[in-house]
Amino acid sequence: MALKRWEAALLVSLLVTVLFCLVPVQEQNLLSGKLTRLHVLANSDEPADQQLKLQVRDAVLSVAAEENHMTEDLLQRMQTAAQQTVVQAGYDYDVEVRRERYFFDTRRYETFSLPAGEYDSVRVIIGEGAGKNWWCVVAPPLCAGICEKELEEIAASAGLSEKEISLICEKNGYVLRFQLVDLWGKLVHKLREL
């Protein structure tokens, strides 16, 4: 049975689309292996808990400020700083700091963006962890409001290639590619949950 012309054109278009998606997905996978994202979850959405979340964030970031890699010692120091901040603020919430792979949607920061996908992450869960969250990249330390030139220098010193830096800085038309990576990443994530 021979394919009709329109069926063949549709098949070729589908194959080209799939191949077009795989290139940025591969780039995202390589990038995600070099970054550790920080994810701080507040106890609740109450204003006081949201304020506490920011205080915990600042304490954790000050501990991790000069680190490019997560170690067990660093995680323990982050845990201690987070718990001390909660206690000093007058709360009795437990704080859990754990390292895990976690799926993130595309996130646009002030000077860069990261495509959706699974990333190594440090999750700081305050109390119930049921409130709005805050996240950034903690290793290499890209959380602070830094300009693009500083971002590129920090990323390069952490071992990111020029291509990976270009990807997160959205140079060379990567905004469109993020859409494709998002769709593909969400599909793969949903299939893994089944």
Buried (B, 14 or more C-beta within 10 A) or exposed (E): EEEEEEEEEEEEEEEEEEEEBEEBBEBBBBBBEBBBBBBBBBBBEEEEBBEBBEBBBEBBBEBBEEBBEBEEEBBEBBBBBBBEBBEEEEBEBEBBBEBEEBBBEBBEBEBBBBBBBBBBBBBBBBBEBBBEBBBBBBBBBBBEEBEEEEBBBBBBEBEBBEEBBBBBBBEEEBEEBBBBBBEBBBEBBEEEEE
